[in-house]
Amino acid sequence: MQEMTSRQILDQLVSFPTVSRGSNLALIDWLEAYLASHGIESHRHWNEDRSKAALFAHVGPWEAGGVVLSGHSDVVPVDGQDWTSDPWVVTERDGRLYGRGTCDMKGYVALSIWALVQAHKRGVTRPLQLALSYDEEIGCTGAPPMIATMQQILPQASVAVIGEPSSMGLINGHKGGTGFHVHVKGYEVHSSLLPYGVSAIMEGARLIGWINAKNAEIQARPASAAAATFHPPFTTLHVGMISGGTAHNITAGDCRFAVEMRVVPDEDITALAAEFEAEAARLDAALKAVNPQAGVTLTRFFNVPGLKPESEGPAEALVRRLTGANAAGVVSYGTEAGQFQDAGYSAVICGPGDIAQAHQVDEYLELSEWQAGQRFMLALLEDLR
């Protein structure tokens, strides 16, 4: 294939509607072929049913110690959003690039693909890698198996730059996150016979009450030095949706809700999750004592480790060198950066765009941000020479 500009690559990437609920293979097929046409071998990691794949590649010397540029291929849906222009076509207007994923995060991915081809074409003395995951938007579930496969096939890079939108600022920390789908199974009787039934909604409310009490307990504690840098400066537990019940005069047979936890990096996310699981187990036993058909079932639906600021870490040093940044920040949302860090990489977040635009109707990337991302990649190529 003819060599493409970074903007042409962005147009191509956005044209693939890689919503997380569907396949990303059309994008992966194209990218694999594009890299191969420029002499770059890439590798896939498939999901269990082979409906999706991650893709990674390496250029430069076949040795450890390089830089990996990491992004995700999936985007969130556009259902129910009234877009001004076609979300699957990059539209430039008013100094902005509109389209689903331009900000989160196909803009960064396009720049990374361009940089990888340039690094191979120009030659570099330090390796450059590309890592493109799937299912980031539904809990960062695609990155850990991809990383494990990368480490079996490629020399291990020392630095991972995850290009989530940060307005090209240096982000060296984020909260970890985990969540449970909760199903409380009740036993239906007429509400006048309440003591002989189990109301799933009323019993589920006990778990939600525990969550409220845990939030109050956490917020009453003095913030640690690590927590104080976040907004808000503490761990949070949250229930955003709840459903259940048949009628106002029947004890609810079912109650379903989800619990998400956003945990500051110096706290034990596993221990907090275990506390909630223990509380759910106590309630499960109590409900079964009333009726063996009742109970509580938990299903973990995401588990993302926090990103811990590294003292004099090589990833932070690299990004400072490339951007001239003097300050670093933290964010309360989760990314794949913590997963790379847990796998032994020095990791930071730095990418074009404002996170406030992610997932929105008429998502856009400011041209100034796009240009800043291009300058970052040019500086990286010089650094790797």
MARMAR-446532 format. One record per residue (C-alpha): residue number from 0; residue in one letter; x negated, y, z. Coordinates in Angstrom, 3 decimals. Each point is the difference from the previous one (the first is absolute). Example, Ala and Ser with C-alpha at 12.3 -4.5 7.8 and 13.67 -1.06 7.14 Angstrom:
% residues 2
+--------+------+----------+----------+----------+
: nudren : sepa :       c1 :       c2 :       c3 :
+--------+------+----------+----------+----------+
:      0 :    a :  -12.300 :   -4.500 :    7.800 :
:      1 :    s :   -1.370 :    3.440 :   -0.660 :
+--------+------+----------+----------+----------+
END
This chain:
% residues 385
+--------+------+----------+----------+----------+
: nudren : sepa :       c1 :       c2 :       c3 :
+--------+------+----------+----------+----------+
:      0 :    m :    0.000 :    0.000 :    0.000 :
:      1 :    q :   -1.098 :    3.558 :   -0.615 :
:      2 :    e :   -1.409 :    1.712 :    3.082 :
:      3 :    m :    2.683 :    2.058 :    1.717 :
:      4 :    t :   -0.164 :    3.205 :    1.964 :
:      5 :    s :    1.102 :   -0.115 :    3.626 :
:      6 :    r :    3.192 :    1.829 :   -0.980 :
:      7 :    q :    0.778 :   -2.561 :   -2.702 :
:      8 :    i :   -0.539 :   -2.757 :    2.552 :
:      9 :    l :    2.415 :    1.753 :    2.374 :
:     10 :    d :    2.637 :    0.188 :   -2.745 :
:     11 :    q :   -0.432 :   -3.721 :   -0.604 :
:     12 :    l :    0.200 :   -0.972 :    3.681 :
:     13 :    v :    3.135 :    2.036 :    0.687 :
:     14 :    s :    1.726 :   -1.576 :   -3.014 :
:     15 :    f :    0.024 :   -3.326 :    1.870 :
:     16 :    p :    2.959 :    0.009 :    2.475 :
:     17 :    t :   -1.883 :   -1.948 :    2.661 :
:     18 :    v :    2.615 :    0.283 :    2.738 :
:     19 :    s :   -0.900 :   -2.319 :    2.879 :
:     20 :    r :    3.111 :   -2.159 :   -0.389 :
:     21 :    g :   -1.139 :   -0.988 :   -3.515 :
:     22 :    s :   -3.109 :   -1.226 :   -1.749 :
:     23 :    n :   -3.132 :    2.037 :   -0.683 :
:     24 :    l :   -1.407 :   -2.403 :   -2.579 :
:     25 :    a :    0.548 :    2.219 :   -3.051 :
:     26 :    l :   -2.283 :    2.608 :    1.601 :
:     27 :    i :   -2.545 :   -2.626 :    1.090 :
:     28 :    d :   -0.033 :   -1.593 :   -3.470 :
:     29 :    w :   -0.648 :    3.373 :   -1.599 :
:     30 :    l :   -2.718 :    0.967 :    2.466 :
:     31 :    e :   -1.770 :   -3.337 :   -0.275 :
:     32 :    a :   -0.042 :    0.323 :   -3.797 :
:     33 :    y :   -1.108 :    3.630 :    0.122 :
:     34 :    l :   -2.939 :   -0.763 :    2.290 :
:     35 :    a :   -0.967 :   -3.046 :   -2.068 :
:     36 :    s :   -0.029 :    2.118 :   -3.155 :
:     37 :    h :   -2.710 :    2.091 :    1.650 :
:     38 :    g :   -2.047 :   -2.965 :    1.137 :
:     39 :    i :    1.255 :   -0.151 :    3.599 :
:     40 :    e :    1.062 :   -3.334 :    1.448 :
:     41 :    s :    2.864 :    0.161 :    2.486 :
:     42 :    h :    1.512 :   -2.538 :    2.359 :
:     43 :    r :    3.521 :   -0.639 :    1.238 :
:     44 :    h :    1.467 :   -1.044 :    3.295 :
:     45 :    w :    3.537 :   -1.338 :   -0.513 :
:     46 :    n :    2.856 :    0.119 :    2.452 :
:     47 :    e :    1.670 :   -3.275 :    0.970 :
:     48 :    d :    2.499 :   -0.188 :   -2.875 :
:     49 :    r :   -2.388 :    1.606 :   -2.530 :
:     50 :    s :    2.428 :    2.828 :   -0.682 :
:     51 :    k :   -2.606 :    2.579 :    1.057 :
:     52 :    a :   -3.748 :    0.281 :    0.062 :
:     53 :    a :   -2.724 :    2.143 :    1.468 :
:     54 :    l :   -2.955 :    0.833 :   -2.228 :
:     55 :    f :   -3.589 :    0.842 :    0.875 :
:     56 :    a :   -3.209 :    0.611 :   -1.927 :
:     57 :    h :   -3.690 :    0.813 :    0.501 :
:     58 :    v :   -2.465 :    1.998 :   -2.118 :
:     59 :    g :   -3.645 :    0.789 :    0.570 :
:     60 :    p :   -2.633 :   -2.188 :    1.670 :
:     61 :    w :    1.302 :   -3.333 :    1.300 :
:     62 :    e :   -0.829 :    0.804 :    3.597 :
:     63 :    a :    1.643 :    1.006 :    3.256 :
:     64 :    g :    0.219 :    3.541 :    1.326 :
:     65 :    g :    2.106 :    1.738 :   -2.630 :
:     66 :    v :    3.205 :    2.026 :    0.071 :
:     67 :    v :    3.491 :   -1.361 :   -0.540 :
:     68 :    l :    2.803 :    2.295 :   -1.201 :
:     69 :    s :    3.238 :   -1.443 :    1.332 :
:     70 :    g :    3.595 :    0.667 :   -0.979 :
:     71 :    h :    3.338 :   -1.755 :   -0.405 :
:     72 :    s :    1.955 :   -0.712 :   -3.147 :
:     73 :    d :    3.515 :    0.069 :    1.458 :
:     74 :    v :    2.338 :    2.962 :    0.358 :
:     75 :    v :    3.305 :    0.572 :    1.777 :
:     76 :    p :    3.350 :   -0.097 :   -1.842 :
:     77 :    v :    1.671 :    2.937 :   -1.711 :
:     78 :    d :    3.511 :   -1.394 :    0.584 :
:     79 :    g :    2.469 :    2.703 :    1.001 :
:     80 :    q :   -2.481 :    2.808 :   -0.668 :
:     81 :    d :    1.030 :    2.705 :   -2.471 :
:     82 :    w :   -3.238 :    0.633 :   -1.893 :
:     83 :    t :   -0.426 :    3.046 :   -2.209 :
:     84 :    s :   -2.096 :   -2.006 :   -2.472 :
:     85 :    d :   -0.660 :   -3.675 :   -0.734 :
:     86 :    p :   -1.774 :   -1.406 :    3.094 :
:     87 :    w :   -1.932 :   -2.467 :   -2.178 :
:     88 :    v :   -1.488 :    2.681 :   -2.258 :
:     89 :    v :   -2.583 :    2.481 :    1.271 :
:     90 :    t :    1.445 :    3.458 :   -0.628 :
:     91 :    e :   -2.176 :    3.073 :    0.430 :
:     92 :    r :    1.751 :    3.202 :    0.993 :
:     93 :    d :   -0.669 :    2.936 :    2.317 :
:     94 :    g :   -3.519 :   -1.212 :    0.759 :
:     95 :    r :    1.164 :   -3.425 :    1.150 :
:     96 :    l :   -0.004 :   -3.576 :   -1.279 :
:     97 :    y :    3.435 :   -1.503 :    0.639 :
:     98 :    g :    0.702 :   -3.741 :    0.049 :
:     99 :    r :    0.481 :   -2.885 :    2.406 :
:    100 :    g :   -3.375 :   -0.831 :    1.477 :
:    101 :    t :   -1.921 :    3.017 :   -1.281 :
:    102 :    c :   -0.648 :    0.923 :    3.638 :
:    103 :    d :    0.351 :   -3.375 :    1.729 :
:    104 :    m :   -2.308 :   -1.171 :   -1.396 :
:    105 :    k :   -0.461 :   -0.606 :   -3.709 :
:    106 :    g :   -1.756 :    3.351 :   -0.319 :
:    107 :    y :   -2.879 :   -1.294 :    2.117 :
:    108 :    v :    0.120 :   -3.417 :   -1.675 :
:    109 :    a :   -0.273 :    1.580 :   -3.464 :
:    110 :    l :   -3.019 :    2.034 :    1.095 :
:    111 :    s :   -1.568 :   -3.130 :    1.526 :
:    112 :    i :    0.459 :   -2.031 :   -3.187 :
:    113 :    w :   -1.550 :    2.833 :   -2.012 :
:    114 :    a :   -2.941 :    0.190 :    2.431 :
:    115 :    l :   -0.554 :   -3.778 :   -0.137 :
:    116 :    v :   -0.237 :    0.036 :   -3.810 :
:    117 :    q :   -2.292 :    3.035 :    0.121 :
:    118 :    a :   -2.241 :   -1.652 :    2.593 :
:    119 :    h :   -0.333 :   -3.075 :   -2.215 :
:    120 :    k :   -0.621 :    2.105 :   -3.106 :
:    121 :    r :   -2.540 :    2.384 :    1.563 :
:    122 :    g :   -1.679 :   -2.475 :    2.303 :
:    123 :    v :   -0.268 :    0.310 :    3.779 :
:    124 :    t :   -2.623 :   -1.166 :    2.482 :
:    125 :    r :    2.586 :   -0.709 :    2.709 :
:    126 :    p :    3.091 :   -2.144 :   -0.664 :
:    127 :    l :    3.498 :    1.375 :   -0.466 :
:    128 :    q :    3.082 :   -2.151 :    0.509 :
:    129 :    l :    3.704 :    0.432 :   -0.668 :
:    130 :    a :    2.663 :   -1.666 :    2.160 :
:    131 :    l :    3.679 :    0.230 :   -0.955 :
:    132 :    s :    2.489 :   -1.688 :    2.336 :
:    133 :    y :    3.716 :   -0.789 :   -0.112 :
:    134 :    d :    2.764 :    0.354 :    2.621 :
:    135 :    e :   -1.544 :    2.909 :    1.871 :
:    136 :    e :    3.368 :    1.749 :    0.105 :
:    137 :    i :    1.672 :   -2.895 :    1.808 :
:    138 :    g :   -2.499 :   -0.302 :    2.820 :
:    139 :    c :   -3.541 :   -0.139 :   -1.434 :
:    140 :    t :    0.398 :   -3.755 :   -0.375 :
:    141 :    g :   -1.945 :   -0.405 :   -3.249 :
:    142 :    a :   -3.347 :    1.463 :    1.058 :
:    143 :    p :   -1.247 :   -2.553 :    2.590 :
:    144 :    p :    0.090 :   -3.026 :   -2.356 :
:    145 :    m :   -1.457 :    2.147 :   -2.786 :
:    146 :    i :   -2.875 :    1.105 :    2.237 :
:    147 :    a :   -0.681 :   -3.581 :    1.078 :
:    148 :    t :   -0.160 :   -1.112 :   -3.643 :
:    149 :    m :   -2.244 :    2.949 :   -0.909 :
:    150 :    q :   -2.438 :   -0.998 :    2.707 :
:    151 :    q :   -0.210 :   -3.520 :   -1.453 :
:    152 :    i :   -0.720 :    1.236 :   -3.542 :
:    153 :    l :   -1.678 :    3.417 :    0.122 :
:    154 :    p :   -2.978 :    1.314 :    1.967 :
:    155 :    q :    1.350 :    1.827 :    3.030 :
:    156 :    a :    0.174 :    3.759 :   -0.372 :
:    157 :    s :   -0.978 :    2.043 :    3.025 :
:    158 :    v :    2.503 :    2.827 :   -0.544 :
:    159 :    a :    3.712 :   -0.017 :   -0.854 :
:    160 :    v :    1.752 :    3.216 :   -1.021 :
:    161 :    i :    3.767 :   -0.457 :    0.103 :
:    162 :    g :    1.590 :    2.665 :   -2.166 :
:    163 :    e :    3.305 :    0.623 :    1.761 :
:    164 :    p :    1.042 :    3.638 :   -0.490 :
:    165 :    s :   -1.948 :    2.165 :    2.435 :
:    166 :    s :   -0.361 :    3.194 :   -2.066 :
:    167 :    m :   -3.583 :   -1.231 :   -0.527 :
:    168 :    g :   -0.624 :    0.478 :    3.715 :
:    169 :    l :   -2.004 :   -2.492 :    2.019 :
:    170 :    i :    2.218 :   -2.230 :    2.159 :
:    171 :    n :   -1.932 :   -2.267 :    2.353 :
:    172 :    g :    2.793 :   -1.346 :    2.211 :
:    173 :    h :    3.613 :   -1.122 :   -0.121 :
:    174 :    k :    2.451 :   -1.786 :    2.234 :
:    175 :    g :    0.568 :   -3.710 :   -0.292 :
:    176 :    g :    3.463 :   -1.329 :   -0.572 :
:    177 :    t :    2.080 :   -3.100 :    0.392 :
:    178 :    g :    3.679 :   -0.810 :   -0.174 :
:    179 :    f :    2.630 :   -2.645 :    0.663 :
:    180 :    h :    3.326 :   -0.777 :   -1.586 :
:    181 :    v :    2.251 :   -0.849 :    2.967 :
:    182 :    h :    3.053 :   -2.258 :   -0.269 :
:    183 :    v :    2.122 :   -0.314 :    3.123 :
:    184 :    k :    2.488 :   -2.842 :   -0.386 :
:    185 :    g :    3.093 :    0.326 :    2.176 :
:    186 :    y :    3.074 :   -2.092 :    0.686 :
:    187 :    e :    3.326 :    1.392 :   -1.132 :
:    188 :    v :    3.042 :    0.152 :    2.305 :
:    189 :    h :    2.821 :    2.492 :    0.388 :
:    190 :    s :   -1.312 :    3.077 :    1.784 :
:    191 :    s :    2.475 :   -0.608 :    2.855 :
:    192 :    l :   -2.009 :   -3.166 :    0.714 :
:    193 :    l :   -3.347 :    1.802 :   -0.045 :
:    194 :    p :   -1.709 :   -2.033 :    2.790 :
:    195 :    y :    0.513 :   -3.223 :   -1.965 :
:    196 :    g :   -1.606 :    1.275 :   -3.191 :
:    197 :    v :   -3.262 :    1.660 :   -0.968 :
:    198 :    s :    0.073 :    3.403 :   -1.692 :
:    199 :    a :   -3.030 :    0.110 :   -2.266 :
:    200 :    i :    0.236 :    3.787 :   -0.221 :
:    201 :    m :    0.186 :    0.558 :    3.747 :
:    202 :    e :   -2.850 :   -2.454 :    0.601 :
:    203 :    g :   -2.054 :    1.483 :   -2.807 :
:    204 :    a :    0.427 :    3.345 :    1.709 :
:    205 :    r :   -1.951 :   -1.427 :    2.942 :
:    206 :    l :   -3.021 :   -0.426 :   -2.280 :
:    207 :    i :    0.454 :    3.507 :   -1.344 :
:    208 :    g :    0.223 :    1.220 :    3.584 :
:    209 :    w :   -3.303 :   -1.743 :    0.711 :
:    210 :    i :   -1.490 :    1.841 :   -3.018 :
:    211 :    n :    1.233 :    3.346 :    1.314 :
:    212 :    a :   -1.454 :   -0.747 :    3.431 :
:    213 :    k :   -3.330 :   -1.027 :   -1.539 :
:    214 :    n :   -0.133 :    3.272 :   -1.961 :
:    215 :    a :    0.636 :    1.953 :    3.207 :
:    216 :    e :   -2.699 :   -1.978 :    1.815 :
:    217 :    i :   -2.552 :    0.606 :   -2.769 :
:    218 :    q :    0.760 :    3.697 :   -0.287 :
:    219 :    a :   -0.306 :    0.493 :    3.754 :
:    220 :    r :   -3.616 :   -1.178 :   -0.067 :
:    221 :    p :   -2.842 :    2.461 :   -0.608 :
:    222 :    a :   -1.127 :   -0.165 :   -3.610 :
:    223 :    s :   -3.371 :   -1.615 :   -0.594 :
:    224 :    a :   -2.659 :    1.902 :   -1.921 :
:    225 :    a :    0.711 :   -2.118 :   -3.074 :
:    226 :    a :    3.773 :    0.450 :    0.285 :
:    227 :    a :   -0.261 :    3.752 :    0.491 :
:    228 :    t :   -1.151 :    0.471 :   -3.595 :
:    229 :    f :    3.283 :   -1.382 :   -1.373 :
:    230 :    h :    3.365 :    1.650 :   -0.504 :
:    231 :    p :    1.849 :   -1.172 :    2.029 :
:    232 :    p :   -2.844 :   -0.829 :    2.411 :
:    233 :    f :    1.328 :   -3.396 :    1.118 :
:    234 :    t :    1.291 :   -3.353 :   -1.181 :
:    235 :    t :    3.656 :   -0.095 :   -1.075 :
:    236 :    l :    2.655 :   -2.731 :   -0.320 :
:    237 :    h :    3.001 :    0.637 :   -2.227 :
:    238 :    v :    3.293 :   -1.534 :   -1.132 :
:    239 :    g :    1.326 :    1.681 :   -3.142 :
:    240 :    m :    2.945 :   -2.170 :   -1.086 :
:    241 :    i :    2.421 :   -2.400 :    1.686 :
:    242 :    s :    2.909 :   -2.120 :   -1.248 :
:    243 :    g :    2.394 :   -2.572 :    1.380 :
:    244 :    g :    3.443 :   -0.820 :    1.303 :
:    245 :    t :    3.319 :   -1.043 :   -1.509 :
:    246 :    a :    2.676 :    2.085 :    1.731 :
:    247 :    h :    0.353 :    2.268 :    3.010 :
:    248 :    n :    1.868 :   -2.705 :    1.948 :
:    249 :    i :   -2.378 :   -2.919 :   -0.678 :
:    250 :    t :   -3.346 :   -0.529 :    1.696 :
:    251 :    a :   -2.597 :    0.464 :   -2.726 :
:    252 :    g :   -1.259 :   -3.214 :   -1.522 :
:    253 :    d :   -3.108 :    1.601 :   -1.472 :
:    254 :    c :   -2.151 :    3.061 :    0.454 :
:    255 :    r :   -2.983 :    0.812 :   -2.207 :
:    256 :    f :   -2.547 :    2.783 :    0.250 :
:    257 :    a :   -3.676 :    0.614 :   -0.615 :
:    258 :    v :   -2.611 :    1.257 :    2.436 :
:    259 :    e :   -3.140 :    1.770 :   -1.191 :
:    260 :    m :   -2.988 :    0.862 :    2.167 :
:    261 :    r :   -2.609 :    2.657 :   -0.853 :
:    262 :    v :   -2.978 :   -0.590 :    2.262 :
:    263 :    v :   -2.990 :    2.295 :    0.573 :
:    264 :    p :   -3.269 :   -1.756 :   -0.906 :
:    265 :    d :   -1.390 :   -0.305 :    3.544 :
:    266 :    e :    3.055 :   -1.926 :    1.229 :
:    267 :    d :    0.626 :   -3.721 :   -0.449 :
:    268 :    i :    2.679 :   -0.454 :   -2.670 :
:    269 :    t :    0.045 :   -3.770 :    0.628 :
:    270 :    a :    0.680 :    0.481 :    3.701 :
:    271 :    l :    2.867 :    2.435 :   -0.640 :
:    272 :    a :    1.580 :   -2.369 :   -2.507 :
:    273 :    a :   -0.367 :   -2.837 :    2.519 :
:    274 :    e :    1.822 :    2.074 :    2.649 :
:    275 :    f :    2.945 :    0.434 :   -2.349 :
:    276 :    e :   -0.026 :   -3.678 :   -0.939 :
:    277 :    a :    0.059 :   -0.940 :    3.689 :
:    278 :    e :    2.963 :    2.298 :    0.635 :
:    279 :    a :    1.831 :   -1.517 :   -2.976 :
:    280 :    a :   -0.756 :   -3.504 :    1.319 :
:    281 :    r :    1.483 :    0.905 :    3.414 :
:    282 :    l :    3.162 :    1.267 :   -1.663 :
:    283 :    d :    0.151 :   -3.086 :   -2.233 :
:    284 :    a :   -0.070 :   -2.272 :    3.070 :
:    285 :    a :    2.682 :    2.056 :    1.744 :
:    286 :    l :    2.333 :   -0.137 :   -3.014 :
:    287 :    k :   -0.457 :   -3.742 :   -0.478 :
:    288 :    a :    0.929 :   -0.478 :    3.661 :
:    289 :    v :    3.410 :    1.497 :   -0.832 :
:    290 :    n :    0.388 :   -1.842 :   -3.296 :
:    291 :    p :   -2.627 :   -2.170 :   -1.724 :
:    292 :    q :    1.019 :    1.395 :   -3.406 :
:    293 :    a :   -1.143 :    3.492 :    1.017 :
:    294 :    g :   -3.550 :    1.291 :    0.020 :
:    295 :    v :   -2.615 :    2.352 :   -1.410 :
:    296 :    t :   -2.194 :   -0.561 :   -3.051 :
:    297 :    l :   -2.982 :    2.206 :   -0.897 :
:    298 :    t :   -1.668 :    0.118 :   -3.412 :
:    299 :    r :   -3.209 :    2.005 :   -0.374 :
:    300 :    f :    0.163 :    1.994 :   -3.233 :
:    301 :    f :   -3.196 :    2.017 :    0.078 :
:    302 :    n :   -3.173 :    0.224 :    2.017 :
:    303 :    v :   -2.540 :    2.693 :   -0.885 :
:    304 :    p :   -3.072 :    0.650 :    2.157 :
:    305 :    g :   -0.954 :    3.552 :    0.861 :
:    306 :    l :   -2.979 :    1.775 :   -1.562 :
:    307 :    k :   -2.516 :    0.923 :    2.675 :
:    308 :    p :   -2.288 :    3.013 :   -0.479 :
:    309 :    e :   -3.555 :   -1.263 :   -0.451 :
:    310 :    s :   -2.915 :    1.730 :    1.653 :
:    311 :    e :   -2.364 :    0.942 :   -2.829 :
:    312 :    g :    1.708 :   -2.479 :   -2.341 :
:    313 :    p :   -1.327 :   -0.250 :   -3.563 :
:    314 :    a :    3.473 :    0.493 :   -1.539 :
:    315 :    e :    0.474 :    3.302 :    1.800 :
:    316 :    a :   -3.532 :    1.072 :   -0.909 :
:    317 :    l :    0.644 :   -0.767 :   -3.676 :
:    318 :    v :    3.250 :    1.950 :   -0.175 :
:    319 :    r :   -1.523 :    2.952 :    1.855 :
:    320 :    r :   -2.861 :   -0.013 :   -2.489 :
:    321 :    l :    2.317 :   -0.127 :   -3.025 :
:    322 :    t :    2.600 :    2.511 :    1.173 :
:    323 :    g :   -1.984 :    2.306 :    2.267 :
:    324 :    a :    2.554 :   -0.666 :    2.756 :
:    325 :    n :   -1.056 :    1.102 :    3.476 :
:    326 :    a :    3.068 :   -1.256 :    1.834 :
:    327 :    a :    1.881 :   -3.281 :    0.151 :
:    328 :    g :    3.604 :   -0.669 :    0.916 :
:    329 :    v :    2.322 :   -2.817 :    0.998 :
:    330 :    v :    3.502 :   -0.969 :   -1.128 :
:    331 :    s :    2.875 :   -1.833 :    1.655 :
:    332 :    y :    0.960 :   -2.152 :   -2.991 :
:    333 :    g :   -1.724 :   -3.289 :   -0.777 :
:    334 :    t :   -2.119 :   -0.965 :   -3.015 :
:    335 :    e :   -2.189 :   -2.817 :   -1.232 :
:    336 :    a :   -3.060 :    1.805 :    1.402 :
:    337 :    g :    0.317 :   -1.733 :    3.364 :
:    338 :    q :    0.114 :   -3.358 :   -1.773 :
:    339 :    f :   -3.235 :    0.746 :   -1.860 :
:    340 :    q :   -1.588 :    1.163 :    3.253 :
:    341 :    d :    1.062 :   -3.198 :    1.771 :
:    342 :    a :   -1.623 :   -1.959 :   -2.852 :
:    343 :    g :   -3.368 :    1.649 :    0.615 :
:    344 :    y :    0.055 :    3.008 :   -2.311 :
:    345 :    s :   -0.633 :    3.567 :    1.105 :
:    346 :    a :    3.281 :    1.597 :   -1.043 :
:    347 :    v :    1.564 :    3.422 :   -0.397 :
:    348 :    i :    2.956 :    1.529 :   -1.832 :
:    349 :    c :   -0.515 :    2.668 :   -2.645 :
:    350 :    g :    2.272 :    0.523 :   -2.975 :
:    351 :    p :    1.765 :    2.655 :   -2.063 :
:    352 :    g :    3.507 :    1.172 :    0.826 :
:    353 :    d :    2.138 :    0.906 :    2.975 :
:    354 :    i :    1.545 :   -2.871 :    1.954 :
:    355 :    a :    3.169 :    2.102 :    0.313 :
:    356 :    q :    0.637 :   -0.673 :   -3.713 :
:    357 :    a :   -0.271 :   -3.782 :    0.350 :
:    358 :    h :    3.271 :   -1.909 :   -0.595 :
:    359 :    q :    1.905 :    3.209 :   -0.831 :
:    360 :    v :    2.298 :    0.828 :   -2.901 :
:    361 :    d :   -2.083 :    1.795 :   -2.665 :
:    362 :    e :   -3.220 :   -1.259 :    1.588 :
:    363 :    y :   -2.914 :    2.035 :   -1.268 :
:    364 :    l :   -3.741 :    0.507 :    0.176 :
:    365 :    e :   -1.311 :    3.547 :   -0.163 :
:    366 :    l :   -2.356 :    0.517 :   -2.932 :
:    367 :    s :   -2.444 :    1.606 :    2.424 :
:    368 :    e :    0.008 :   -3.245 :    2.013 :
:    369 :    w :   -0.494 :   -2.058 :   -3.150 :
:    370 :    q :   -2.967 :    2.165 :   -0.929 :
:    371 :    a :   -1.442 :   -0.315 :    3.509 :
:    372 :    g :    0.278 :   -3.773 :   -0.315 :
:    373 :    q :   -1.812 :    0.134 :   -3.326 :
:    374 :    r :   -2.814 :    2.030 :    1.563 :
:    375 :    f :   -0.238 :   -2.567 :    2.805 :
:    376 :    m :   -0.487 :   -2.824 :   -2.505 :
:    377 :    l :   -2.618 :    1.951 :   -1.951 :
:    378 :    a :   -1.880 :    0.668 :    3.242 :
:    379 :    l :    0.253 :   -3.693 :    0.917 :
:    380 :    l :   -1.489 :   -1.035 :   -3.352 :
:    381 :    e :   -2.922 :    2.328 :    0.617 :
:    382 :    d :   -0.434 :   -1.371 :    3.519 :
:    383 :    l :   -0.164 :   -3.583 :   -1.285 :
:    384 :    r :   -2.580 :    0.704 :   -2.742 :
+--------+------+----------+----------+----------+
END
